[in-house]
Amino acid sequence: MSSSSSVDSMHWHELWLTEDSSSRHQWEFARTGQLFTWKRTRREFADPAWDRSARARIFWGHSELVDDEERVVAVFTKGRGWRGGGVLQVNVDHGLDFDVMVVMTLCISWGYTRDHPEPHHR
């Protein structure tokens, strides 16, 4: 297989920041045409060890993936330290391609969010 034919057969996806926020990353799943948005959350947790205590609400790094109807389709709960890691929970079964896109877009979104944190509210 030549390199040009393998490039032509690839599915390209685009991830962009939404205009209204520097912390929302939106992407379209090419197979279904649905739009999905990663956004920060303090209300959804993938790790049951995180409760809705004040400590959990002020901890930065949690993200939820919502579809175009604002249904939560995945949640990432950051680990309890500064070293990284966390728990990813995918709530839908759209196949392996979707799961790969969830992980890839989470890594990009989380990396951007880490480098561009929201100001802390007091």
C-alpha positions, -999 to 999 in steps of 0.1 A, spaced: 0 0 0 14 34 -9 16 61 16 -8 84 -4 -35 57 -4 -32 52 33 -34 89 39 -65 91 17 -82 63 37 -77 80 70 -105 96 89 -95 131 100 -110 147 130 -108 183 142 -108 194 179 -114 231 186 -119 255 215 -155 268 217 -158 305 212 -174 311 246 -148 295 267 -111 286 268 -119 255 288 -143 237 264 -130 216 236 -154 204 210 -150 177 184 -172 159 158 -173 121 156 -172 116 119 -190 83 119 -222 97 133 -218 135 128 -225 141 165 -207 169 183 -191 163 217 -176 188 241 -151 183 269 -157 207 297 -146 211 333 -169 198 360 -173 198 397 -205 177 397 -197 144 379 -170 120 392 -159 87 376 -141 76 408 -166 68 436 -140 77 462 -146 114 453 -177 126 470 -193 160 466 -174 175 495 -160 210 494 -125 194 488 -138 176 457 -156 207 444 -126 229 445 -102 203 430 -92 212 394 -88 187 367 -122 169 365 -138 168 330 -170 156 315 -178 149 279 -213 159 268 -231 153 236 -250 180 216 -280 174 240 -258 180 271 -260 143 281 -228 132 299 -212 104 278 -179 102 296 -163 115 328 -126 119 338 -118 123 375 -82 134 381 -62 115 406 -57 130 441 -21 142 436 -1 165 415 15 136 396 -13 130 371 -34 100 364 -71 95 371 -101 75 362 -119 77 328 -155 63 326 -172 61 292 -210 58 296 -219 49 260 -210 21 236 -202 37 202 -174 13 194 -136 13 195 -131 43 172 -152 64 195 -133 52 226 -100 60 210 -113 95 201 -125 100 237 -90 91 250 -72 112 224 -93 143 228 -92 140 266 -54 140 265 -53 171 243 -80 189 263 -66 180 297 -31 190 286 -43 224 273 -64 229 305 -34 221 327 -13 247 308 -41 273 308 -59 270 342 -90 289 350 -85 316 377 -96 303 412 -128 317 424 -129 330 460 
